[in-house]
Amino acid sequence: MAEAVYILCALTSVACAVLLLRAWKRTQSRLLLWSGLCFVGLAVSNVLLFVDLGLLPPSIDLYMPRQLSTLAAVSVLLYGLIWDAT
């Protein structure tokens, strides 16, 4: 059951990223770009979570790559919020 939740979270993140990036392409609003890129990173993090906890044996740990992808995603959004505020 947990694997299904991980997959649904990844699909939701991908859907949000696609919708945000499509809206950015249409309007050229940079906040949509930063938000879309953030959701791309969050989708990567969710896919890594599924692979780590659902597919790989317990001896292989993807904790740090998952955390780094999440940090990168949120950092992109934070940078975009600060950069576009000026």
C-alpha positions in Angstrom: 0.0 0.0 0.0 2.8 2.4 0.8 4.3 2.0 -2.7 1.0 3.0 -4.2 1.1 6.2 -2.2 4.7 6.9 -3.3 3.7 6.5 -6.9 0.6 8.7 -6.6 2.7 11.4 -4.9 5.3 11.2 -7.8 2.5 11.4 -10.4 0.9 14.4 -8.6 4.2 16.2 -8.5 4.8 15.5 -12.2 1.3 16.7 -13.1 1.8 19.9 -11.1 5.2 20.5 -12.8 3.7 20.0 -16.3 0.8 22.3 -15.6 3.0 25.0 -14.1 5.6 24.8 -16.9 2.8 24.9 -19.5 1.4 28.0 -17.9 4.8 29.6 -17.8 5.4 28.9 -21.5 2.1 30.6 -22.3 2.4 33.7 -19.9 6.2 33.9 -19.4 5.6 34.7 -15.7 8.8 33.8 -14.0 7.2 32.7 -10.7 5.5 29.9 -12.7 8.9 28.9 -14.0 10.4 28.7 -10.5 7.4 26.8 -9.1 7.4 24.4 -12.0 11.1 23.7 -11.6 10.5 23.2 -7.9 7.9 20.6 -8.6 10.2 18.8 -11.1 12.7 18.5 -8.2 10.0 17.3 -5.8 8.9 14.7 -8.4 12.5 13.5 -8.6 12.5 13.2 -4.8 9.3 11.2 -4.9 10.6 8.8 -7.5 13.8 8.3 -5.5 11.6 7.6 -2.4 9.7 4.9 -4.3 12.9 3.4 -5.7 14.6 3.5 -2.3 11.7 2.1 -0.2 9.9 0.0 -2.8 12.4 -1.5 -5.1 15.9 -1.5 -3.6 17.0 -3.9 -0.9 17.4 -2.4 2.6 21.2 -2.5 2.3 21.1 0.2 -0.3 20.1 3.6 1.1 19.1 6.6 -1.0 18.4 8.9 1.9 21.0 11.5 1.1 20.1 11.8 -2.7 16.4 12.1 -1.7 17.2 14.9 0.8 19.5 16.7 -1.7 16.9 16.6 -4.4 14.3 18.0 -2.1 16.8 20.7 -0.9 17.6 21.7 -4.4 13.9 21.9 -5.4 13.0 24.1 -2.5 16.2 26.2 -3.0 15.1 26.9 -6.6 11.8 28.1 -5.4 13.3 30.2 -2.7 15.7 31.7 -5.1 12.9 32.5 -7.5 10.8 34.1 -4.8 13.7 36.3 -3.7 15.0 37.1 -7.2 11.6 38.1 -8.6 10.7 40.2 -5.5 13.4 42.7 -6.4 
